[in-house]
Amino acid sequence: MALEHKEKVDTKLAFPKKYEVLLHNDDYTTMDFVIEILKEFFNKSEHDAYNIMLKIHKQGLAVCGVYTKEIAETKVEQVTAAAKQNGFPLLATMRKQDD
């Protein structure tokens, strides 16, 4: 006869960590290009893209979106590739969002 052993398991769902994708200001990337990047890769409206671009220009950087790690990495890669292809040094980075 097999002895049944029941163990209480404490299960908690953990949401994936979120990462902010940031664009950084530089002296060479055009404002129009930044707006196009924000619209294409971050699905921003013309109005929102313009306001984020101004924030990047005035403050040196701005958050463009918040995603899971894998999606944030992809966004950084897409922006970097598009900037390079168009001859701009636009820098995109990501950082872990504060809990």
Backbone as JSON Lines, residues from 0, in Angstrom:
{"i":0,"aa":"M","n":[0.85,-1.18,0.0],"ca":[0.0,0.0,0.0],"c":[0.9,1.25,0.0]}
{"i":1,"aa":"A","n":[0.66,2.11,-0.98],"ca":[1.47,3.32,-1.11],"c":[0.96,4.39,-0.16]}
{"i":2,"aa":"L","n":[1.86,5.06,0.43],"ca":[1.52,6.13,1.36],"c":[1.4,7.43,0.58]}
{"i":3,"aa":"E","n":[0.3,8.1,0.73],"ca":[0.12,9.38,0.04],"c":[0.71,10.5,0.88]}
{"i":4,"aa":"H","n":[1.45,11.33,0.2],"ca":[2.06,12.47,0.88],"c":[1.56,13.74,0.19]}
{"i":5,"aa":"K","n":[0.82,14.5,0.92],"ca":[0.31,15.75,0.36],"c":[1.08,16.9,0.97]}
{"i":6,"aa":"E","n":[1.55,17.74,0.1],"ca":[2.33,18.87,0.54],"c":[1.67,20.15,0.04]}
{"i":7,"aa":"K","n":[1.57,21.08,0.92],"ca":[1.0,22.36,0.53],"c":[2.06,23.14,-0.25]}
{"i":8,"aa":"V","n":[1.67,23.57,-1.43],"ca":[2.59,24.32,-2.27],"c":[2.1,25.75,-2.35]}
{"i":9,"aa":"D","n":[2.97,26.67,-2.02],"ca":[2.63,28.08,-2.06],"c":[3.0,28.6,-3.45]}
{"i":10,"aa":"T","n":[1.98,28.89,-4.22],"ca":[2.23,29.37,-5.58],"c":[1.82,30.83,-5.68]}
{"i":11,"aa":"K","n":[2.73,31.6,-6.19],"ca":[2.46,33.02,-6.42],"c":[2.86,33.32,-7.85]}
{"i":12,"aa":"L","n":[2.0,34.02,-8.53],"ca":[2.32,34.43,-9.88],"c":[3.21,35.66,-9.82]}
{"i":13,"aa":"A","n":[4.27,35.6,-10.55],"ca":[5.17,36.74,-10.62],"c":[5.09,37.33,-12.02]}
{"i":14,"aa":"F","n":[4.82,38.59,-12.09],"ca":[4.76,39.26,-13.37],"c":[6.18,39.51,-13.86]}
{"i":15,"aa":"P","n":[6.38,39.46,-15.17],"ca":[7.73,39.69,-15.67],"c":[8.19,41.12,-15.38]}
{"i":16,"aa":"K","n":[9.47,41.26,-15.17],"ca":[10.04,42.58,-14.94],"c":[9.84,43.43,-16.19]}
{"i":17,"aa":"K","n":[9.67,44.7,-16.0],"ca":[9.47,45.63,-17.12],"c":[10.73,46.48,-17.31]}
{"i":18,"aa":"Y","n":[10.95,46.82,-18.55],"ca":[12.12,47.62,-18.93],"c":[11.68,48.83,-19.74]}
{"i":19,"aa":"E","n":[12.29,49.97,-19.43],"ca":[12.02,51.2,-20.17],"c":[13.0,51.27,-21.34]}
{"i":20,"aa":"V","n":[12.49,51.64,-22.5],"ca":[13.35,51.89,-23.65],"c":[13.5,53.41,-23.75]}
{"i":21,"aa":"L","n":[14.75,53.85,-23.81],"ca":[15.05,55.29,-23.84],"c":[15.75,55.66,-25.13]}
{"i":22,"aa":"L","n":[15.45,56.86,-25.61],"ca":[16.21,57.44,-26.71],"c":[17.0,58.61,-26.14]}
{"i":23,"aa":"H","n":[18.24,58.76,-26.62],"ca":[19.14,59.78,-26.12],"c":[19.37,60.86,-27.17]}
{"i":24,"aa":"N","n":[19.53,62.06,-26.71],"ca":[19.79,63.19,-27.61],"c":[21.23,63.13,-28.12]}
{"i":25,"aa":"D","n":[21.41,63.6,-29.35],"ca":[22.75,63.8,-29.9],"c":[22.7,65.02,-30.81]}
{"i":26,"aa":"D","n":[23.85,65.43,-31.29],"ca":[23.92,66.65,-32.1],"c":[23.73,66.41,-33.6]}
{"i":27,"aa":"Y","n":[23.46,65.16,-34.0],"ca":[23.42,64.84,-35.43],"c":[22.09,64.28,-35.92]}
{"i":28,"aa":"T","n":[21.41,63.5,-35.1],"ca":[20.14,62.9,-35.52],"c":[19.09,63.99,-35.63]}
{"i":29,"aa":"T","n":[18.38,64.02,-36.75],"ca":[17.38,65.06,-36.96],"c":[16.14,64.81,-36.11]}
{"i":30,"aa":"M","n":[15.47,65.88,-35.78],"ca":[14.22,65.77,-35.01],"c":[13.17,65.0,-35.81]}
{"i":31,"aa":"D","n":[13.13,65.22,-37.12],"ca":[12.17,64.51,-37.96],"c":[12.4,63.01,-37.93]}
{"i":32,"aa":"F","n":[13.68,62.59,-37.93],"ca":[13.99,61.17,-37.88],"c":[13.54,60.57,-36.55]}
{"i":33,"aa":"V","n":[13.78,61.27,-35.46],"ca":[13.35,60.79,-34.14],"c":[11.84,60.62,-34.11]}
{"i":34,"aa":"I","n":[11.11,61.57,-34.65],"ca":[9.65,61.47,-34.71],"c":[9.23,60.24,-35.5]}
{"i":35,"aa":"E","n":[9.88,60.0,-36.63],"ca":[9.54,58.81,-37.45],"c":[9.83,57.52,-36.68]}
{"i":36,"aa":"I","n":[10.95,57.48,-35.96],"ca":[11.29,56.3,-35.14],"c":[10.21,56.05,-34.09]}
{"i":37,"aa":"L","n":[9.78,57.11,-33.43],"ca":[8.76,56.99,-32.38],"c":[7.44,56.5,-32.95]}
{"i":38,"aa":"K","n":[7.1,56.95,-34.12],"ca":[5.85,56.52,-34.75],"c":[5.95,55.08,-35.24]}
{"i":39,"aa":"E","n":[7.07,54.74,-35.88],"ca":[7.2,53.42,-36.48],"c":[7.42,52.31,-35.46]}
{"i":40,"aa":"F","n":[8.33,52.5,-34.52],"ca":[8.71,51.42,-33.6],"c":[7.99,51.46,-32.26]}
{"i":41,"aa":"F","n":[7.43,52.61,-31.91],"ca":[6.77,52.73,-30.61],"c":[5.28,53.06,-30.75]}
{"i":42,"aa":"N","n":[4.78,53.08,-31.98],"ca":[3.36,53.3,-32.27],"c":[2.81,54.59,-31.66]}
{"i":43,"aa":"K","n":[3.63,55.62,-31.67],"ca":[3.19,56.92,-31.13],"c":[2.46,57.71,-32.2]}
{"i":44,"aa":"S","n":[1.5,58.5,-31.77],"ca":[0.82,59.41,-32.69],"c":[1.79,60.53,-33.05]}
{"i":45,"aa":"E","n":[1.46,61.28,-34.08],"ca":[2.3,62.42,-34.47],"c":[2.49,63.38,-33.29]}
{"i":46,"aa":"H","n":[1.4,63.66,-32.59],"ca":[1.44,64.58,-31.45],"c":[2.32,64.05,-30.33]}
{"i":47,"aa":"D","n":[2.1,62.79,-29.95],"ca":[2.91,62.2,-28.87],"c":[4.38,62.09,-29.27]}
{"i":48,"aa":"A","n":[4.64,61.71,-30.53],"ca":[6.01,61.58,-31.01],"c":[6.72,62.93,-30.95]}
{"i":49,"aa":"Y","n":[6.04,63.98,-31.34],"ca":[6.61,65.32,-31.31],"c":[6.97,65.72,-29.87]}
{"i":50,"aa":"N","n":[6.05,65.47,-28.94],"ca":[6.29,65.83,-27.53],"c":[7.44,65.03,-26.92]}
{"i":51,"aa":"I","n":[7.52,63.75,-27.24],"ca":[8.62,62.93,-26.73],"c":[9.94,63.4,-27.33]}
{"i":52,"aa":"M","n":[9.94,63.71,-28.63],"ca":[11.14,64.22,-29.29],"c":[11.64,65.5,-28.6]}
{"i":53,"aa":"L","n":[10.71,66.4,-28.27],"ca":[11.11,67.63,-27.57],"c":[11.71,67.32,-26.21]}
{"i":54,"aa":"K","n":[11.14,66.36,-25.51],"ca":[11.68,65.98,-24.2],"c":[13.1,65.42,-24.35]}
{"i":55,"aa":"I","n":[13.31,64.6,-25.36],"ca":[14.65,64.07,-25.63],"c":[15.61,65.22,-25.89]}
{"i":56,"aa":"H","n":[15.17,66.15,-26.72],"ca":[16.01,67.29,-27.11],"c":[16.35,68.19,-25.91]}
{"i":57,"aa":"K","n":[15.37,68.45,-25.07],"ca":[15.57,69.37,-23.95],"c":[16.21,68.71,-22.73]}
{"i":58,"aa":"Q","n":[15.85,67.45,-22.45],"ca":[16.33,66.8,-21.22],"c":[17.45,65.8,-21.45]}
{"i":59,"aa":"G","n":[17.75,65.52,-22.7],"ca":[18.85,64.6,-23.0],"c":[18.43,63.18,-23.26]}
{"i":60,"aa":"L","n":[17.28,62.78,-22.76],"ca":[16.73,61.45,-23.02],"c":[15.28,61.42,-22.58]}
{"i":61,"aa":"A","n":[14.57,60.39,-23.06],"ca":[13.18,60.21,-22.64],"c":[12.79,58.75,-22.81]}
{"i":62,"aa":"V","n":[11.86,58.31,-21.99],"ca":[11.3,56.97,-22.09],"c":[10.32,56.95,-23.26]}
{"i":63,"aa":"C","n":[10.49,55.96,-24.12],"ca":[9.62,55.84,-25.3],"c":[8.6,54.72,-25.15]}
{"i":64,"aa":"G","n":[8.85,53.81,-24.23],"ca":[7.92,52.71,-24.0],"c":[8.43,51.83,-22.88]}
{"i":65,"aa":"V","n":[7.54,51.0,-22.34],"ca":[7.87,50.07,-21.27],"c":[7.42,48.68,-21.71]}
{"i":66,"aa":"Y","n":[8.34,47.72,-21.66],"ca":[8.1,46.39,-22.21],"c":[8.76,45.32,-21.36]}
{"i":67,"aa":"T","n":[8.46,44.07,-21.69],"ca":[9.21,42.97,-21.09],"c":[10.62,43.02,-21.64]}
{"i":68,"aa":"K","n":[11.54,42.31,-21.01],"ca":[12.96,42.38,-21.37],"c":[13.18,42.06,-22.85]}
{"i":69,"aa":"E","n":[12.6,40.99,-23.34],"ca":[12.83,40.56,-24.71],"c":[12.31,41.58,-25.72]}
{"i":70,"aa":"I","n":[11.15,42.13,-25.47],"ca":[10.6,43.13,-26.38],"c":[11.42,44.41,-26.33]}
{"i":71,"aa":"A","n":[11.84,44.82,-25.15],"ca":[12.68,46.02,-25.02],"c":[13.99,45.83,-25.78]}
{"i":72,"aa":"E","n":[14.59,44.65,-25.67],"ca":[15.83,44.38,-26.41],"c":[15.61,44.48,-27.91]}
{"i":73,"aa":"T","n":[14.49,43.96,-28.37],"ca":[14.16,44.03,-29.79],"c":[13.97,45.47,-30.24]}
{"i":74,"aa":"K","n":[13.28,46.28,-29.44],"ca":[13.08,47.69,-29.79],"c":[14.41,48.42,-29.91]}
{"i":75,"aa":"V","n":[15.31,48.18,-28.96],"ca":[16.64,48.81,-29.0],"c":[17.37,48.4,-30.28]}
{"i":76,"aa":"E","n":[17.32,47.11,-30.62],"ca":[17.98,46.62,-31.83],"c":[17.37,47.23,-33.09]}
{"i":77,"aa":"Q","n":[16.03,47.34,-33.14],"ca":[15.36,47.91,-34.31],"c":[15.75,49.38,-34.5]}
{"i":78,"aa":"V","n":[15.72,50.14,-33.42],"ca":[16.06,51.57,-33.5],"c":[17.52,51.74,-33.91]}
{"i":79,"aa":"T","n":[18.41,50.96,-33.31],"ca":[19.83,51.05,-33.63],"c":[20.08,50.73,-35.1]}
{"i":80,"aa":"A","n":[19.45,49.69,-35.61],"ca":[19.62,49.3,-37.01],"c":[19.07,50.38,-37.95]}
{"i":81,"aa":"A","n":[17.89,50.92,-37.65],"ca":[17.29,51.96,-38.49],"c":[18.16,53.22,-38.49]}
{"i":82,"aa":"A","n":[18.68,53.59,-37.33],"ca":[19.52,54.78,-37.24],"c":[20.8,54.58,-38.06]}
{"i":83,"aa":"K","n":[21.42,53.43,-37.9],"ca":[22.66,53.14,-38.64],"c":[22.4,53.15,-40.14]}
{"i":84,"aa":"Q","n":[21.31,52.54,-40.55],"ca":[20.96,52.46,-41.98],"c":[20.74,53.86,-42.57]}
{"i":85,"aa":"N","n":[20.29,54.8,-41.75],"ca":[20.02,56.16,-42.2],"c":[21.16,57.13,-41.87]}
{"i":86,"aa":"G","n":[22.26,56.61,-41.35],"ca":[23.44,57.42,-41.11],"c":[23.38,58.3,-39.86]}
{"i":87,"aa":"F","n":[22.56,57.89,-38.89],"ca":[22.45,58.67,-37.65],"c":[23.02,57.89,-36.47]}
{"i":88,"aa":"P","n":[23.6,58.6,-35.49],"ca":[24.15,57.92,-34.3],"c":[23.14,57.81,-33.16]}
{"i":89,"aa":"L","n":[21.86,57.83,-33.45],"ca":[20.82,57.8,-32.42],"c":[21.05,56.61,-31.48]}
{"i":90,"aa":"L","n":[21.1,56.9,-30.19],"ca":[21.33,55.88,-29.18],"c":[20.03,55.5,-28.5]}
{"i":91,"aa":"A","n":[19.74,54.2,-28.5],"ca":[18.61,53.65,-27.78],"c":[19.17,52.7,-26.72]}
{"i":92,"aa":"T","n":[18.65,52.83,-25.51],"ca":[19.07,51.95,-24.41],"c":[17.84,51.48,-23.67]}
{"i":93,"aa":"M","n":[18.07,50.57,-22.74],"ca":[16.97,50.1,-21.89],"c":[17.46,50.03,-20.45]}
{"i":94,"aa":"R","n":[16.52,50.18,-19.54],"ca":[16.85,50.04,-18.12],"c":[15.66,49.41,-17.42]}
{"i":95,"aa":"K","n":[15.98,48.67,-16.38],"ca":[14.95,48.0,-15.59],"c":[14.1,49.05,-14.89]}
{"i":96,"aa":"Q","n":[12.8,48.87,-14.98],"ca":[11.89,49.82,-14.35],"c":[11.87,49.57,-12.85]}
{"i":97,"aa":"D","n":[11.82,50.66,-12.1],"ca":[11.74,50.53,-10.64],"c":[10.44,49.84,-10.27]}
{"i":98,"aa":"D","n":[10.54,48.96,-9.28],"ca":[9.33,48.26,-8.82],"c":[8.42,49.15,-8.03]}
